[in-house]
Amino acid sequence: MGMSLAITPEPKDRMNKRIPVPFSTQLPEIIRNNYGRWIDRKFHGNGIIEHISETGDRIFTIKVGLPPNSRLSVDTLEKFVDIADKYGLGVVRATRGMNLEFITDSLDKALKIK
């Protein structure tokens, strides 16, 4: 993308941009619908957490440890994304501790990721 497309020339138009983008637009639908309604969680072995909402919806978070320097090649990242698309909700989240979390909607899929 060239500089001419990235910069809005008119100051009045610059103020109309939505910065920052609301984070809720980036959440999967099941998480967005149950935001603030998670009432319980269960642990299914190491690294798999089941989150239960008031509405009865369930999601499973799978935690994956990364190397100490947390540097990954593009090929490795693409493999993680393929796994998230195949078994999960298409979501890969980097944690503050530089680990990855996959989110899925069934325990069977969570066990396949693990």
C-alpha positions in Angstrom: 0.0 0.0 0.0 1.4 3.3 -1.1 1.7 6.3 1.2 -1.0 8.1 -0.8 -3.6 5.5 0.3 -2.4 5.4 3.9 -2.7 9.1 4.7 -5.9 11.0 4.6 -5.1 14.4 3.3 -8.0 16.4 4.8 -7.8 16.9 8.6 -11.6 16.9 9.0 -11.7 13.4 7.3 -8.9 12.1 9.6 -11.1 12.7 12.7 -13.9 10.4 11.2 -11.7 7.3 11.3 -12.6 4.8 14.0 -9.4 4.6 15.9 -8.9 2.4 17.8 -11.1 -0.3 16.3 -13.5 -1.8 19.0 -12.0 -5.1 20.1 -15.4 -6.7 20.1 -15.5 -6.7 16.3 -12.5 -9.1 16.4 -14.1 -11.7 18.7 -15.7 -14.9 17.5 -19.5 -14.8 17.6 -19.9 -17.2 20.5 -17.5 -15.1 22.7 -19.1 -11.8 21.7 -22.6 -13.1 22.5 -21.5 -14.4 25.9 -19.1 -11.5 26.8 -19.3 -11.0 30.6 -21.5 -14.1 31.1 -19.0 -16.8 31.8 -19.9 -18.4 35.1 -17.8 -21.5 35.4 -14.8 -23.3 34.1 -13.5 -26.9 34.2 -10.1 -28.2 33.6 -9.7 -31.2 31.3 -6.1 -32.2 31.8 -3.1 -30.0 31.2 -3.7 -27.1 28.9 -7.5 -27.6 28.2 -10.0 -25.3 29.9 -13.7 -25.5 29.4 -15.6 -22.2 29.8 -19.4 -22.4 30.5 -21.7 -19.4 30.1 -25.0 -18.5 31.7 -26.7 -19.4 28.4 -25.3 -22.9 28.4 -22.8 -22.2 25.6 -19.4 -23.9 26.1 -16.0 -23.2 24.6 -12.7 -24.8 25.1 -9.3 -23.0 25.4 -6.2 -25.0 24.5 -2.9 -23.5 25.7 0.2 -24.2 23.7 3.7 -23.4 25.0 6.2 -21.7 22.7 10.0 -21.7 22.6 11.7 -19.5 25.2 12.4 -16.7 22.7 8.9 -17.0 21.2 10.2 -16.6 17.6 8.3 -18.7 15.0 8.8 -19.0 11.3 6.1 -18.2 8.9 5.7 -21.9 8.1 5.1 -22.7 11.7 2.6 -19.8 12.1 0.7 -21.0 9.0 0.5 -24.5 10.5 -1.0 -23.1 13.7 -3.5 -21.1 11.6 -4.4 -24.2 9.6 -5.0 -26.2 12.9 -7.2 -23.3 14.2 -9.2 -23.4 11.0 -9.6 -27.1 10.9 -10.3 -27.9 14.6 -11.1 -24.6 16.2 -13.1 -21.5 15.6 -10.4 -20.0 13.5 -8.9 -18.1 16.4 -5.3 -18.1 17.6 -4.5 -15.8 20.5 -1.1 -14.8 21.8 -1.0 -14.5 25.6 1.0 -12.1 27.7 3.4 -14.9 28.5 4.0 -15.4 24.8 2.1 -18.7 24.5 -0.7 -19.4 22.1 -4.3 -20.3 22.8 -6.7 -22.0 20.4 -10.4 -21.7 21.0 -12.8 -24.5 19.9 -16.4 -25.6 20.6 -16.0 -29.2 21.5 -13.8 -31.4 23.8 -13.1 -33.8 20.9 -11.7 -31.0 18.8 -9.7 -29.8 21.8 -8.1 -33.2 22.3 -7.2 -33.4 18.6 -5.4 -30.0 18.9 -3.6 -31.1 22.0 
